[in-house]
């Protein structure tokens, strides 16, 4: 697995978490700019999914199993978009808090993906 891509997704997710957490502290719901940030983070997670599946197709194997690895890749891809959909239902500061929590979950999933691959 590409370490640089994992770090990029983690840093972007933590930046999104800080941004949405700051909005929640200011008692603001998620705004259009937050959704653009969520799209960027989700695009990075999609690139990671494609790279991970490509490496599996080339014959490279994660240390802890391919099924677990692909499951974590899919979970990482869905963490931020699902939090974004939940924030649409809750148009208060708690929507921003939900996105911040989803982004932190993504960062934790990235650490776990690195461990599963054998980092």
C-alpha positions as CSV (number, residue, x, y, z in Angstrom):
1,X,0.0,0.0,0.0
2,X,1.3,3.4,-0.8
3,X,2.3,5.1,2.4
4,X,2.1,8.6,0.9
5,X,-1.5,8.1,-0.1
6,X,-2.4,6.8,3.3
7,X,-0.8,9.8,4.9
8,X,-2.5,12.2,2.5
9,X,-5.9,10.7,3.3
10,X,-5.2,10.9,7.0
11,X,-4.0,14.5,6.9
12,X,-7.0,15.5,4.8
13,X,-9.4,13.7,7.1
14,X,-7.9,15.4,10.2
15,X,-8.0,18.8,8.5
16,X,-11.7,18.2,7.7
17,X,-12.3,17.1,11.3
18,X,-10.6,20.3,12.7
19,X,-12.6,22.5,10.2
20,X,-15.9,21.0,11.0
21,X,-15.1,20.8,14.7
22,X,-14.3,24.6,14.6
23,X,-17.7,25.2,12.9
24,X,-19.4,23.2,15.6
25,X,-17.7,25.3,18.3
26,X,-19.0,28.4,16.6
27,X,-22.5,26.8,16.6
28,X,-22.7,26.5,12.8
29,X,-24.1,23.7,10.7
30,X,-22.3,22.2,7.8
31,X,-22.1,24.6,4.8
32,X,-21.4,24.1,1.1
33,X,-17.7,24.6,1.7
34,X,-17.7,21.7,4.2
35,X,-19.3,19.5,1.6
36,X,-16.6,20.4,-0.9
37,X,-14.0,19.4,1.7
38,X,-15.9,16.2,2.2
39,X,-15.9,15.5,-1.5
40,X,-12.1,16.0,-1.7
41,X,-11.5,13.7,1.2
42,X,-13.9,11.1,-0.3
43,X,-12.1,11.4,-3.6
44,X,-8.8,10.6,-1.9
45,X,-10.4,7.6,-0.2
46,X,-11.7,6.4,-3.6
47,X,-8.3,6.7,-5.1
48,X,-7.0,4.7,-2.2
49,X,-9.6,2.0,-2.8
50,X,-8.6,1.8,-6.5
51,X,-4.9,1.6,-5.7
52,X,-5.5,-1.0,-3.0
53,X,-7.6,-3.2,-5.3
54,X,-5.1,-2.8,-8.1
55,X,-2.3,-4.0,-5.9
56,X,-4.3,-7.0,-4.9
57,X,-5.0,-7.7,-8.5
58,X,-1.2,-7.6,-9.2
59,X,-0.7,-10.3,-6.7
60,X,0.5,-8.3,-3.7
61,X,-0.9,-9.5,-0.4
62,X,-1.6,-7.7,2.9
63,X,-0.3,-9.3,6.0
64,X,-3.6,-9.8,7.7
65,X,-5.8,-11.0,4.8
66,X,-7.3,-9.6,1.7
67,X,-10.9,-9.7,2.9
68,X,-10.2,-7.6,5.9
69,X,-8.2,-5.2,3.8
70,X,-10.9,-4.7,1.2
71,X,-13.5,-4.3,4.0
72,X,-11.5,-1.6,5.6
73,X,-11.0,0.1,2.3
74,X,-14.7,0.2,1.7
75,X,-15.4,1.4,5.2
76,X,-12.8,4.2,4.7
77,X,-14.5,5.2,1.5
78,X,-18.0,5.4,3.2
79,X,-17.1,7.0,6.5
80,X,-17.1,10.6,5.4
81,X,-20.0,10.5,2.9
82,X,-22.3,8.7,5.5
83,X,-21.4,11.4,8.1
84,X,-22.2,14.0,5.4
85,X,-25.6,12.6,4.8
86,X,-26.3,12.5,8.5
87,X,-25.3,16.1,8.8
88,X,-27.9,17.0,6.1
89,X,-30.6,15.6,8.4
90,X,-29.3,17.6,11.4
91,X,-28.9,21.2,10.3
92,X,-27.5,22.4,13.6
93,X,-24.0,22.4,15.2
94,X,-24.5,18.7,15.7
95,X,-24.3,18.1,11.9
96,X,-20.8,19.6,11.9
97,X,-19.9,17.5,14.9
98,X,-21.1,14.4,13.1
99,X,-18.8,15.2,10.1
100,X,-15.9,15.9,12.4
101,X,-16.4,12.5,14.1
102,X,-16.7,10.8,10.7
103,X,-13.4,12.3,9.6
104,X,-11.7,11.2,12.8
105,X,-13.0,7.7,12.2
106,X,-11.5,7.8,8.7
107,X,-8.1,8.8,10.1
108,X,-8.3,5.9,12.5
109,X,-9.3,3.5,9.7
110,X,-6.2,4.7,7.8
111,X,-3.9,3.7,10.6
112,X,-5.6,0.3,10.7
113,X,-5.2,0.0,6.9
114,X,-1.5,0.6,7.2
115,X,-1.3,-2.0,9.9
116,X,-3.3,-4.6,7.9
117,X,-1.1,-4.1,4.9
118,X,2.0,-4.7,7.0
119,X,3.4,-1.3,7.7
